[in-house]
Amino acid sequence: MHTAVAGKDRAKALPPFGPVHLISPSQVFGMVSCALSLSWDELGQREEIMEKRIAVIGAGAIGGYTGGQLAHNGFDVTLIDPWPEHIERIRRDGLALEGMTEEEFVCARPATMHLTEAQELAKQKPIDIAMVAVKSYDTEWATRLIAHPTDTSCPYRTA
């Protein structure tokens, strides 16, 4: 695990969201696997995990699939994406998630936000877990969007 230390400039530039733990897509896939294949008794942490608020920045192939699976399985997930048409379509039609077999197909309906609506997060329950699933050239702004300005040691994992 790495620790990111924020400077004074970061605290001034970022919006007032709750403290966030950044995790890699592989860790989120692990959460999905647990939710799909283990009983809650085996998992042993149902209430703790289900109470976590998860934000996924980027609703493309990785973020959309992962966030959609988590939402479909009862997690409190919000997908945040910069493409308004994409967010509107998810809101209207849901998010089609295909598996290896036809039986694994699901239509998830996660909460969604367009990037311009993200300031609303400051008025809501804090984000506990954030997954940044954007292209590498968008990683910095996406991380700044969701990180808490006063949390100077926000832990994260690299993929």
N, C-alpha and C positions, 0 to 999 in steps of 0.2 A: 504494500500500500504506500502511496506517495502522499505527501502533504503539500498543498499549495498555500503559500503565504501571500496575503494581499497587502498591498501598500495603501497609503492614504489616498492616492489618486483613484484607486479602484473603488474605495468606499464612497467617494463623491460622485462617481460616474454611474453607479448601479442603482436600480430601483429597489424599493424597500420590501423585498420578499423575505420569507422566513428562511432559516438555515436549511441548506440543501446538501445532501450527500450525493455526489456524482458517481455513477457506476457505469461500467462498460456494457455494451450490448450483450456480451457473452454472459455476464452476471444476470441481466434481465431475462435472457433466454433460460438461464437456470431457474429463475423464479417461475417462468411459464411452465417449464418441465415439472417443477414441484407441484404447481397448481393442477396440472393435467394428469400426472401419473402417480402421485402419492396421495394417500388418504390424509385427511387433516390430523388424524391420530398419529400417523407416522411422521407427519411434518412437525406436529407438536407446538405450532406457533400460530394457529389460525387467527385468533383475535388480533395478535400483534401485527401480523402481515396484512390482514384485511383492513386495518385501521390506517395504514400508511397511505398518504396521498402521493400519487406518482404523476409527474409531468414528463411528457416525451416531446422534445423539441425536434421537429422534423417528422412528418407523417408520410414519408416515402416508403420504399420497399422494406427497410429495416425497422424504422420507427413505427410505421403504420401496422406492420404485421405484429411486432412485439406488443405495442400498445393495444392493438385490437384484441389479441389473444388474452392479455391481462384483463381488459375490460369485459370481454366475453365470459371470463371466469370469475367475475365479481370484484375485481380490484377497482379502486377509485383512481381512474386514469383520465388525464386530460391531454389530448394531442394538440400541439401548437405548431402551426405551419405558416410560412410566409406567402403561400399561394392561395388567394381568396377563393378561386374557383374550386380548388381541391377541398378546402374546408366546407364550402357550401354543398358540394356533391356528397361528402361524407354525412353531413347533417341531413340531407334529403334522402339519400339512398342507403346509408349505412356503409360499412367497410367490408367488402367481400374478402374472406380469408380462405385460401385454398390450402389443403393439406396434401399428403401423399396419396390419399384415397378419396373417393367421392364422399364417403361418410364423414370425413374430417372437415368438409366445407362448412363454414359458419358465416353468418352476417353479423358483425359486431356493430354496436352503436356507442362508441366511446364519446365522452364529452370532448368538444373541440373548441379551439380558439384560433382566430386569425392573429397574426403577429401584432396587428394594431389594437387588438383587444387584450393583449397580455397585461396591460396595466391594471386590469380588473383583478389579477391575482393578488395584488396588495390588499384587497378588501375581503379576501377569502381565507379559509383555513390554510396555514402554511404548507408548502410543498415539502414532503419528507425525502423523496427520492426523485432525482432528475436523471433522465437519459437524454444525452445529446446525440442525435442520429442525423447529422447533416453532413454535407460534403466538407472535406478538410478545410477548404478556404472559408467556410462559414462557422467553423468551430468556435473561434474567439468571441464573436458577437453573440452566438447562441448561448455560450457559457455565461457571458456577462448578463444576458437577459434573465437568467434563472437564478444566478448565484446571489446570496444574501450579502449586502454591503458591509455588515459588521462582523461577519463570520470570517476571521482571518486565518482559519486553519480548516478550510472545507476539504475533507478527504475525498479522493477520487481514485478510480482504478483506470488504467489504460487497457485498451482492448488488445 
